Amino acid sequence: MNEVPEISVVMPVFNAARYLEAAIKSVLAQTFTNFELITVDDGSNDSSLTILRRYARCDRRIRLITRPNTGIVGALNDGIAASSAPFIARMDADDLVVAERFELQIAYMRSHPNCVGLGTAVDFIDSRDARVMACPRPIAHEDIEAGLLKGDGGTIIHPSVMFLRDAVVTVGGYRPEAQYVEDLDIYLRLAEVGRLANLPEKLLFYRVHPKSINFTKNANRHRTKLAVMAEACRARGLAFRALDYPERHGIWGDPVRRYREWAISALQFGTRRVAIRHGVAACRLEPLNLQSWQSLSYALTAPLPRSAESSVLSS
């Protein structure tokens, strides 16, 4: 790569072979092309590293770091340390990015020099690439910070964010002690040195599936979150009460609850068969749960919205 990149895309990879090629292809298809893609293989034991090496040989913008497993925080910090661009774009190895994402984000960041972190609206997708839920995000800094101070790290969807690199370095990057709430932690610290925002456009397809961190890494997460929130409140001179932050990760990480929700929300995309598939999955997992059968009934009988969006992904 001859020109100095304006964006360093940091993609941690751990056993993501099933989705990895599609994720890389979506990054390489960006309309804004002056970027480097830093892939950090976090000790994968599937074919992820083979895939990464193949793509790195074919595109000079791809840089590959491989080392033993440390977890996502270590992988992110290694990617940031290797980055050379003034802007850092996050990307996960199982998500898909819309072609205009980098173009729109860097245009906003250039015109808002006080912005240190910029996310986007997203659509959730399932393991088969079907859209199952829309996820608009608050746009203004004040609304975003208010959500963060309620403990909602998803106020900015992590793999959608673009950072000002200098700001990330200033706040010390990702902290190992905040592993699995690292997004909430870094956003709260960045909000002390600059402005946060979300673009209203849906620029990422955010994959949620049973092997996602959200499903598998709930142990001790709430305790870590409480420590992060206590520090954020102290930094702002706010009172901290642990009771203000009830445990919610177990709810989010419940596959049956997700399938029931998607059996309802997938209909907005005009894809009844996707809604039915998730209703059936809920009933199979909990056949004696009335809510599961109600979600399947809804998927089978509810009218499709007149304004249903046509799906751009397979279903």
Secondary structure as UniProt FT lines:
FT   STRAND          7..13
FT   HELIX           17..28
FT   STRAND          35..42
FT   HELIX           48..58
FT   TURN            60..61
FT   STRAND          62..67
FT   HELIX           72..82
FT   STRAND          87..90
FT   TURN            93..94
FT   STRAND          96..97
FT   TURN            99..100
FT   HELIX           101..111
FT   TURN            113..114
FT   STRAND          115..125
FT   TURN            127..128
FT   STRAND          131..135
FT   HELIX           141..148
FT   TURN            149..151
FT   HELIX           153..155
FT   HELIX           158..160
FT   STRAND          162..164
FT   HELIX           165..170
FT   TURN            171..172
FT   HELIX           176..178
FT   TURN            179..180
FT   HELIX           182..190
FT   TURN            191..193
FT   STRAND          195..207
FT   TURN            210..211
FT   HELIX           213..216
FT   TURN            219..220
FT   HELIX           221..236
FT   HELIX           242..244
FT   HELIX           249..252
FT   HELIX           255..265
FT   HELIX           266..269
FT   HELIX           272..285
FT   TURN            287..288
FT   HELIX           290..301
FT   TURN            306..307
//
